[in-house]
Amino acid sequence: MKHNVGDVHIYYEIHGDAADNKRPWIVFSHSLACTTEMWRPQVDEFSRSHRILLFDTRGHGHSDCPTGPYTMEELVQDTYQLLRDLEIRQAHFVGLSMGGMIGQALALKHPEVLTSLTIADSASEWPPDAIQLFAERAQQGVRDGMDSLVEATLGRWFTPQFHQTNPDEVAEIGDMIRKTPVAGYAGCSHAIPRINFTDRLKGIMCPVLILVGDRDAGTPPAMSREIHDNLPGSELVEIAGASHLSNIEQAAAFNRELSSFLKRHEAPATPA
């Protein structure tokens, strides 16, 4: 389904028993150049006990792709408006990479909507040269097409072992990258490296879990440790044998850590 959140229509899906108000909500927010489809291992696991909202960030999947560049504030406003309009008053938020950045910004600007926050394989700020790096990748996509970015991106996102043992899953993610609108990729690539949350993280009051693959080449574990060091009370778990898309490469471990965290911080669902 699509919903108008202002200047864009955002595609979303609801899984689990949406009519069961006793079930808490989980909102999943995807990586750059991915879609709702990257969360299938989590939907299969958590839809039995929760109501789940998935959505495609603007410029991705089935959502509208306005001309960029985009700002993180726009991505957060899209998310917040979608939650408000769907009458999801409070939810656990799980974001990976770009989704984790959206989650941090949402927790800082609209803390009332979050029961908890899980930040997976993400960052709270980037080194100065990241703006140029993301700009160069976006320019490559514009010049040569998204297919030109697939091989290098998959190299950062999965370990060599996963490439060898799970070629079909790797190919599915490669297809998501390939089908991402160039304007959407470029628009979000402008927003991502300009975040700077580190000094503000102590203002996040909800329970926070930080997950990162111990072999993450896209947002190395040091970035997650920086979030943890600056966010009092947060929990940090490094997932063995996973690179950037840890929710896919080590889905069982990811789900186990997330499930344990949610059970410890579960709050009764607010009737919609």
Buried (B, 14 or more C-beta within 10 A) or exposed (E): EBBEBEEBBBBBBBBBBBEEEEBBBBBBBBBBBBBBBBBBBBBEBBBEBBBBBBBBBBBBBBBBBBEBBBBBEBBBBBBBBBBEEBEBBBBBBBBBBBBBBBBBBBBBEBEEBBBBBBBBBBBBBBEEEBBEEBBEBBEBBEEEEBEEBBEEBBBEBBBEEBBEEBEEBBEBBBEBBBEBBBBBBBBBBBBBBBBEBBEBBEEBEBBBBBBBBBBBEBBBBEBBBBBBEBBEEBBBBBBEBBBBBBBBBBBEBBBBBBBEBBEEBBEEBBEE
